[in-house]
Amino acid sequence: MKLGKIRVNIVTTALAVLVFSGCVGVPDSEGWRSGQKSDFLKILETDKYASICNKEAFYSKVKTSQSSTLMTKLLVAYTENLANGCIVDPVLTSEVHGKKVTDYGVYRQKVSSSDLKMKLKAGESIEKILAPYVPSYVQFSKLVAHYHALEIQGASQAALAKKVHLNIDRVKLMKQDIGTDYAIVNIPEFKVHVIEKEKTAISMAVVVGKKNLKTPIFSSDLSYITLNPQWSVPDSIARHEVIPGLLKDPKYLTKKRMVMRKDYNLKSPALTPSSVNLAAYKGGKGPVPFKFIEVPSKKNGLGRVKFIFPNRHNVYMHDTQSKYLFKRKVRTYSHGCVRLSDPALMLSHVSKNYTTATATEVKEDYDSLETHYIKIKKRLAVHTAYFTTYVDDAGKLTVFPDIYGYDKAQKLNF
């Protein structure tokens, strides 16, 4: 008798697993089981992942007919909207010094309809099928919760709900592997947050790019810290600022603590303004065959420290001499890089938690006024982002000004 009871319990347990996994029942010709259909319709009813978007009419048709063929098509469409957002033209570009640059980049995921159908027919639950496409960034779930709450309030909150939805879709366009520990530079907020295990470890004010030299949207991993950096002046800035300044004032380089070299190596042979044809490289675009370097010092424009996360934009976080700018509410003054209000705090936190350097070693290298490099040993992802709505650790939703006009430029497709 006991053996029989054990067998009954095993069978009962197995059936329970099948029921809760959505696998109970015989699949139809499309591969749908009754549990999967029920689960998907529940997700659609509340639009759990804010991804019905432009498929409202299609959803109504599926809800009424419950056609398996239509439901499969909607599953593919819903997954695509979840993976890659509902913004019509998410990539935004502008022209800087005659060169077209990407201001707002996106990270697209490949959604394979055949893969989704295969998983469906294999009996996977709908939640498990959708899981690889649900953004891991904690702002996603927080913003979705606020969006649903605003929807309930109806027309009175429609404009704010739409704004929140736009930012939900910006989260979808971020790099999927956001990291366990990461820094978010939220441009409209003029702040950087270092997030560790979904909680804010440190935050500080930042200065971001001017409206014509926007801080671009992208993701990278912090690679190293530079103490007492030199500033290797980009060719575009050399053409449009340094060379015009030098042509007007022969003492320009001395005043700016700059030197001329054949390349960005301070040990390269020195050049003088009279040894080159400066006027030929004033304005315009393209490479300049000589380089300007601001030498390391307490007055260096990059300050005493910079944080390098390699990217094609040549953007990084750094100290600054212009501390007074942090008193201003709108802080769009850089050439695209991110200036930190408290670089000492960032240096202390990052070196302690993400490098093997001791506090004594960091201080000695810092005080030397010579350039030193500290390699990052533990991953810290860096994401520049554009969220005009943001939910803090306490769950409060805050709205920020659309400083670059992206809210107007990016339209939702519904």
Buried (B, 14 or more C-beta within 10 A) or exposed (E): EEEEEEEEEEEEEEEEEBEEBBBBBEBBEBBBBEBBBEBBBEBBEEBBBBBBBEBEEBBEBBBEEEBBEBBBBBBBBBBBBBBBBBBEEBBBEBEBBEEEBBBBBBBEBEBEBEBBBEBBBEBBBBBEBBEBBBBBBBBBBBBBBBBBEBBEEEEEBEEBBBBBBBBBBBBBBBBBEBBEBBBBBBBBBBBBBBBBEEEEEBBBBBBBBBEEBBBBBBBBBBBBBBBBBBBBBBBBBBBBBBBBBBEEEEEBBEEBBBBBBEEEEBEBEEBEBEEBEBEEBBEEEEEBEBBBBBBBEEEBBBBBBBBBBEBEBEBBBBBBBEEEBBEEEEBBBBBBBBBBBBBEBBBBBBBEBBBEBEEEBBEEBBEEEEBBEBEBEEEBBBBBBBBBBBBEEEEEBEBBEBBBEBBEBBEBEB
